[in-house]
Amino acid sequence: MWSGDLYCLVMRGGFVIPAECVPLNGSVLGTAKGTWVIHVEEAVRVQGTATVLLNMSLRRGVRNPEDAVVTRRVGLMVPSTVLEEFRLREAVACDIRGWLEGTDGDGFLDLRTRYQEAV
């Protein structure tokens, strides 16, 4: 279970986590394809597991009015404990950066096994 300010969970068939409680929300990523801002649209802790499902949009160009805004969507599954520790959140941000640089379009990242030791 999350602690401190992150314990903003509401029961609704699972645990819905308000986007503002997800530390990745609003994070800025610099990549070879430009600067992207992470916007968490939905976050759910899967009931009976230590997994969080995040649906996010990644937007490029929102920080510079001269650039055209580009939006990509990514779903992300991670152990909930990953979002509690800065170094693990930073590693997830690096995984998202690698995905942005290595692919085009929308997608999904299942990082549960990558961060299994964090559970």
ZIKA-V872414 format. One record per residue. RES is the residue in one letter. PSI is psi in degrees with one decimal (999 if undefined). D_CENTER is the distance of its C-alpha to the mean C-alpha in Angstrom with 1 decimal. Layout:
RES/PSI/D_CENTER, RES/PSI/D_CENTER
//
This chain:
M/145.4/17.6, W/158.4/15.7, S/170.3/18.1, G/-137.0/19.1, D/-20.3/17.3, L/-7.0/14.3, Y/59.2/16.9, C/58.5/16.6, L/141.1/16.6, V/134.4/18.8, M/127.1/20.6, R/64.0/20.7, G/-9.8/21.3, G/-166.7/18.2, F/113.0/16.2, V/131.2/14.5, I/120.6/12.2, P/138.2/12.7, A/-37.2/9.8, E/-12.2/11.7, C/-5.9/11.5, V/117.2/7.8, P/-24.1/8.2, L/-20.0/5.4, N/125.6/7.0, G/-2.2/9.7, S/148.1/9.1, V/130.8/11.5, L/125.6/11.6, G/128.4/15.2, T/172.8/15.9, A/-18.9/19.2, K/16.2/18.4, G/-175.2/18.0, T/128.7/15.8, W/146.3/12.5, V/131.8/10.7, I/127.3/7.1, H/111.8/8.0, V/121.8/6.4, E/-39.1/9.4, E/143.5/9.6, A/129.1/8.7, V/130.9/11.4, R/121.3/12.7, V/120.3/15.0, Q/134.4/18.5, G/5.6/20.5, T/174.6/17.8, A/28.4/15.4, T/139.0/12.5, V/133.8/9.5, L/123.3/8.5, L/131.3/5.7, N/120.8/7.2, M/151.6/6.2, S/141.8/9.0, L/122.7/9.5, R/129.3/12.9, R/138.2/15.5, G/-3.8/18.8, V/-19.6/17.9, R/-13.9/19.1, N/109.8/22.4, P/-16.4/24.5, E/-17.7/26.5, D/148.8/23.7, A/137.8/22.9, V/129.3/19.5, V/132.5/17.6, T/132.7/14.6, R/149.0/12.7, R/141.6/10.6, V/136.6/8.3, G/146.2/7.9, L/129.2/6.2, M/125.3/8.5, V/156.3/8.7, P/140.6/11.5, S/-30.5/11.1, T/-23.1/13.0, V/-34.5/10.5, L/-10.3/8.8, E/-27.5/12.4, E/131.0/13.5, F/-47.4/13.0, R/-33.1/14.1, L/-38.1/11.7, R/-39.7/8.6, E/-39.5/10.6, A/-39.4/11.1, V/-41.4/7.6, A/-38.9/7.6, C/-37.7/11.0, D/-41.3/10.1, I/-41.5/8.0, R/-46.0/11.2, G/-39.5/13.4, W/-45.2/12.2, L/-44.1/12.8, E/-28.2/16.1, G/-5.9/17.3, T/170.6/16.8, D/154.2/17.6, G/-164.2/16.6, D/167.4/13.8, G/-165.8/12.6, F/136.2/10.8, L/120.4/9.7, D/103.4/11.2, L/15.3/10.8, R/-45.5/12.8, T/-31.0/16.0, R/-35.6/14.8, Y/28.1/13.9, Q/-35.7/16.7, E/-16.4/18.7, A/-15.5/16.3, V/999/17.2
//
